[in-house]
Amino acid sequence: EIRQQAAEQKRKIEEARRTGAVDVMDLTSLKSLLSENRDSYLLLQKDHSELSNLLRQLEEDYERISSEHSRAQSERERAL
């Protein structure tokens, strides 16, 4: 029965390809594509996390520099 199902599946795939009615991929190709997409997604998540952390650090640095600049400017004004 398994051979019969495999033959039927193969016939359906060939028929779909022949008629151009459907794009057909075998299970191995689908699993491979899914794995590639998962890997890409995980890499994008990692990049997003790194960029998010970098942005947070830059915002903190900006606030610190802005505060130091304001403090230095106030000291200069007091000195005058």
Secondary structure, 3 states (H helix, E strand, C coil): CHHHHHHHHHHHHHHHHHHCCCCCCCHHHHHHHHHHHHHHHHHHHHHHHHHHHHHHHHHHHHHHHHHHHHHHHHHHHHHC
